[in-house]
Amino acid sequence: MSELIEASAKRANIRWQLMAGACALALLTAIPPDGAALASEKDTPVIWIELGGQFARMSDGQDRFTAPFENGPGPLHPEAFPAFPPYGYTLQHPGLVPFDSAHPFNLQKPPIYSISGEGKVRFTPHGTDWSLSVSVRYGRATGHRSEITKTPGRPEFVYWSSGVSDFQLRYPNFVRFSNTDIDYKESHLVLDFQAGKDIGLGMFGGQSLIEAGVRIAQFASRSSVNIFEDPRFQAYRSAGKYRIPPGKTHGDTSFKYKTRFQSYHFSGQSRRSFHGIGPTVSWSGSTPFAGNPDAGEVTFDWGVNGAVLFGRQKAETDHQTSSYDRYLMILYKVAPRFLQYHNDPPRSVREHSVVVPNLGGFAGLSYKFPNAKVSVGYRADFFFGAMDAGIDARHTEDMAFHGPFAKVSIGLGG
């Protein structure tokens, strides 16, 4: 009996030994040795440095300056020149070719494209799914328009002489014109400090990173507008008769005529800015779909972000309009000028505390190596109601950037 019990005990002991060995083998095959795990971690970069740029379309709308003469010149008031029509001269009514007084004001359009550079540093310690990052994006846009518009010069009057010669013609070339000069400068800065964790969602594959932190945004723009116009004139010619002096064969050079002009000048300047800071969250992912991690793989990258920025919105505008009544006397260097009116409203300075929501996202492709990556894609960022676009009163507009981007990433510390 004792021999049967002893044999049974030996068989049980053998079964436990086999089960323990199988479990140990399963664990050894499922979990890599500590040395392999450490080696794998050491091969992973600790620091990623990204450098790139974006060509973005902007939607920085702002109200344009206006002036009374945009809708056409006013009348030439006779009281400005009590001697007009001048003694011995008669008023002429030449046919005028079309002239658009509003055209110079329609040139007030900010540049619609900007170029920005960006950089980012991400730190991911070995043995953890957490990371810290800081990123900066800075861009600017400039624009300049200078244009002269005028009606073609043409003879408005014909002077015939009598007596010695009867073929003399004189053509005073009167034109209506505008001279416009517009400058615009814009800059924007976005700075992010974030901490994130790779949540590794299997449904997306690759990397899936959720980050939270602080976003700082600064926008600034400056513009200046100068417009000179001569949109209206009246011409007078002598009522007397002139003869060619003796010895002259090309007509009488002693006659005089007068021309009366209505001139306008507009000058406007603006400064606008927004400075804000607030919490931000983002979710980004990278899914490989071709190649392998060692030789190089192609990944689809995506991301969305949101923030709420608390800050100050400022706008400062100033503009003046002047109208002049002047006349010229041909063959005499005389150009009297009389001020009809000068409109110089007080400088408008506005400052408000604002809350600006911010939404954005991107999508693109990357070619990734163990320690390097090249990425291209399309990104958009919208800051709702960030800028005061008004002239004499507040009027908010969105600040938005969207367009293609490209960047290169280098991994260090692996």
Secondary structure by P-SEA (a helix, b strand, c coil): caaaaaaaaaaaaaaaaaaaaaaaaaaaaacccaaaaaaaaaacccbbbbbbccbbbbcbbbbbbbccccccccccccccccccccccbbbbbcccccccccccccccccccbbbbbbbbbbbbccccccccbbbbbbbbbbbbbbbcccccccccbbbbbcccccbbbbbcccccbbbbbbbbbbbbbbbbbbccccccccccccbbbbbbbbbbbbbbbbbbbbbbbcccbbbbbbccccccccccccccccbbbbbbbbbbbbbbbbccccccccccccccbbbbcccccccbbbbbbbccccbbbbbbbbbbbbbbbbbbbbcccccccbbbbbbcbbbbccbbbbbbbbbbbbbccccccccccccbbbbbbbbbbbbcccccccccbbbbbbbbbbbbbbbbbbbccc
